Amino acid sequence: MGNSYEGWVELHVRYSWLVLFNSVRIAPGLTFGLSAITKPVGIEAAREADAQGDVRLLGYLGPELAISFMGVLIWN
């Protein structure tokens, strides 16, 4: 199959200042990105041939939601 090289760039945006009831922090986020390869290998090559497409450039979007509980820290 040979060698293939990959490069990617992404932008990650998160809002982490949303606090509910002074105890729950909710942080929604989004990741936007591009991934590029020099040559498809393995399953990528098979899927490219079946679809008669070009898989060398991929755009992606990844939503996320982080939830954390804020506690009281007590020092002795």
Secondary structure, 3 states (H helix, E strand, C coil): CCCCCEEEEEEEEECCCEEECCCEEEEEEEEEEEEEECCCCCHHHHHHHHHCCCCCEEEEEEEEEEEEECCCCCCC
